[in-house]
Amino acid sequence: QRILRLAEMCRRLETEEEKVLPFYPSSLADWEQQKARRVLEETPSEPLALAMQDYVGLERFWQRFNKAKLEEKALERAWAALANRNQHLRELLQKYLAGAAINQKVPRDRHPL
């Protein structure tokens, strides 16, 4: 109940895009989606499957949770890639500055005598 209340509170904070298209498209093929629908429509016979029917209301929560986790992982990877690129650029800049400092120490006139 607490999770459902929090989900209702968070609904107000969603962006327009999230309200219109809240989930990512399925990666399943059409025949896989049809098979999944048939399995969901069957009445469960196992005790665990019967118990899971009590939590059908949380399906939307888990979809949003999984979407948020996927976005978090994507952002972590993007951040790591940017950190690597930043480090590489810093190394290049240090090499350039070191080369420029050496060039300033060398006299411009090769034959001062």
C-alpha positions as CSV (number, residue, x, y, z in Angstrom):
1,Q,0.0,0.0,0.0
2,R,2.9,2.3,0.8
3,I,4.4,1.8,-2.6
4,L,1.1,2.4,-4.4
5,R,0.6,5.7,-2.4
6,L,4.2,6.8,-3.3
7,A,3.5,5.9,-7.0
8,E,0.4,8.1,-6.9
9,M,2.4,11.0,-5.4
10,C,5.1,10.6,-8.0
11,R,2.6,10.6,-10.8
12,R,2.3,14.4,-10.3
13,L,6.0,14.8,-10.8
14,E,6.1,13.0,-14.2
15,T,7.0,14.8,-17.3
16,E,4.6,15.0,-20.2
17,E,6.7,12.5,-22.1
18,E,6.4,10.0,-19.3
19,K,2.7,10.5,-19.0
20,V,2.2,9.9,-22.8
21,L,4.8,7.2,-23.3
22,P,5.7,5.8,-19.9
23,F,7.5,2.7,-20.9
24,Y,10.1,1.6,-23.4
25,P,8.8,-0.5,-26.3
26,S,9.0,-4.3,-25.9
27,S,12.0,-6.1,-27.3
28,L,9.9,-9.2,-27.8
29,A,8.9,-10.4,-31.3
30,D,5.2,-10.5,-32.1
31,W,4.9,-14.3,-31.6
32,E,6.7,-14.0,-28.3
33,Q,4.3,-11.3,-27.1
34,Q,1.3,-13.4,-28.2
35,K,2.7,-16.4,-26.3
36,A,3.2,-14.3,-23.2
37,R,-0.4,-13.0,-23.4
38,R,-1.7,-16.5,-23.6
39,V,0.3,-17.6,-20.6
40,L,-1.0,-14.6,-18.6
41,E,-4.6,-15.3,-19.5
42,E,-4.5,-18.9,-18.3
43,T,-5.6,-19.5,-14.7
44,P,-2.6,-20.4,-12.6
45,S,-2.4,-23.8,-10.9
46,E,0.7,-23.5,-8.8
47,P,0.6,-21.9,-5.4
48,L,3.2,-19.3,-6.1
49,A,1.5,-18.2,-9.3
50,L,-1.8,-17.9,-7.3
51,A,0.0,-15.7,-4.7
52,M,1.5,-13.5,-7.4
53,Q,-2.0,-12.5,-8.6
54,D,-2.3,-10.5,-5.4
55,Y,0.6,-8.3,-6.6
56,V,-0.8,-7.5,-10.1
57,G,-1.3,-3.9,-9.0
58,L,2.5,-3.6,-8.6
59,E,3.2,-4.4,-12.2
60,R,3.2,-0.7,-13.2
61,F,5.6,0.0,-10.4
62,W,8.0,-2.7,-11.4
63,Q,7.9,-1.5,-15.0
64,R,8.8,2.0,-14.0
65,F,11.4,0.7,-11.5
66,N,13.1,-1.4,-14.2
67,K,13.0,1.5,-16.7
68,A,14.6,3.8,-14.1
69,K,17.3,1.2,-13.4
70,L,18.0,0.9,-17.1
71,E,18.3,4.6,-17.4
72,E,20.6,4.8,-14.4
73,K,22.9,2.1,-15.8
74,A,23.0,4.0,-19.2
75,L,23.9,7.2,-17.5
76,E,26.6,5.5,-15.5
77,R,28.1,4.1,-18.7
78,A,27.9,7.5,-20.4
79,W,29.5,9.2,-17.4
80,A,32.4,6.6,-17.4
81,A,32.9,7.2,-21.1
82,L,33.0,10.9,-20.6
83,A,35.4,10.6,-17.7
84,N,37.8,8.5,-19.8
85,R,37.6,11.0,-22.6
86,N,38.2,13.8,-20.2
87,Q,41.3,12.0,-18.8
88,H,42.6,11.4,-22.3
89,L,42.2,15.1,-23.2
90,R,43.9,16.2,-20.0
91,E,46.9,14.0,-20.9
92,L,47.1,15.4,-24.4
93,L,46.9,19.0,-22.9
94,Q,49.7,18.2,-20.5
95,K,51.9,16.8,-23.3
96,Y,51.2,19.9,-25.4
97,L,52.0,22.3,-22.5
98,A,55.2,20.4,-21.7
99,G,56.3,20.7,-25.3
100,A,55.5,24.4,-25.4
101,A,57.6,24.9,-22.2
102,I,60.6,23.1,-23.7
103,N,60.3,25.2,-26.9
104,Q,60.4,28.4,-24.8
105,K,63.7,27.3,-23.1
106,V,65.5,26.6,-26.3
107,P,67.0,29.8,-27.8
108,R,65.4,30.9,-31.0
109,D,68.7,31.7,-32.7
110,R,70.5,28.4,-33.4
111,H,73.9,30.0,-33.8
112,P,74.3,32.8,-31.2
113,L,78.0,33.1,-32.0
